[in-house]
Amino acid sequence: MLKNIFYTSGIVAFLLFSVFLFKSFQENQIGTISPTPGPNPSDIPSITSQPPEISCTSDNNCPTGYACRWLQKRGDVIISGICAAKENGSCQTKDDCMGGLVCHTVPGIFPQKKCVYPWLGKDCTGTTDRTSCPSGYKCVSICGPIHGGIKDDSPKHPTGYSCMADEADRNCPICLASNTNISTPNGEIDVKKLREGMTVWSIDVQGKKVLSKIIKTANTHVPNNHKVIHLVLSDGREVWISPNHPTVNQQQARELRVGDTYDGATVRRLDFIPYWDSKTYDFLPDSDTGFYWANGILMASTLK
């Protein structure tokens, strides 16, 4: 009996010792081998369709599919700019796109944001039309000719209705705010009081200050959500104008940037603010430039 107990105990001890040896071998051979480490999340570059911000002074500084959107300009020379996406380029906001384009969400299984021209080039029947325009577009009325002169940015559709990207702002009025005073030989005169035949100060193509007669006046009704730009120059001059109002350097007011040189001073502020009145105003001098001084700042006319 005792012999059997010793025999059984020996077998158990042997098995336990064997298990111990096996586990020790495992730990020495396998347990000390660390798995191949994965990449550190901080080392993985974020995947983005946007390249890093690239400064430029010409389109040649930008990668394929991008152009130089100027921030500061002197005449035709770009002093500083940022590479921005051309039409159909990827974007996250409108600021990623070249001027005149909007960052539009293209629908699909995997929606993408692309820089597109705001007008689709497709007619529709009215603001209640929900079927003529594809997803992501709305049917809006076309502004048409402004005062019989400059049109908005939809030359293919001067009248009627057309499909416009949801992200685009329809901002037709492009004239002066009602609190604008115009320089005349008789002093500053309220823009609302100007009439055809009155004399104002203008300049000719050589830049010489000349007297000029008004040959056209006009006013435009604005929507309730109309906004104007409050333009402030470094010498204290300020004016309130519609974003699309033309400047004397053949641009639009909304294209000015803080730090730009304009009319002999530096642009200090450009604020978009809600408009307080129901109409905007403009006129056309008979000078060869059509320029005039609005609140002491040289501006171009929207009329032709």
Protein Blocks (a to p, Z undefined) as FASTA:
>chain_A
ZZmmmmmmmmmmmmmmmmmmmmmmmmmmmmmmccdddddfklpccddfbdcddddfbfkl
pcehiacddfbdghjbcfbdcddddehiacfbfklpcehiacdddedfbdcdddddfbgo
iacfbjklcklpcghiacdddebjghhiacdfblklmghjddddfkbccdfblcdcfkbc
cddfebpadfklgcehiacddddfkopacddddfbdcdddddfkbccdddddfkopacdd
dfklccfkopafklpcehiacehiacfbdcddddfbfbdcddddfbfnopaceehiacdd
fbZZ
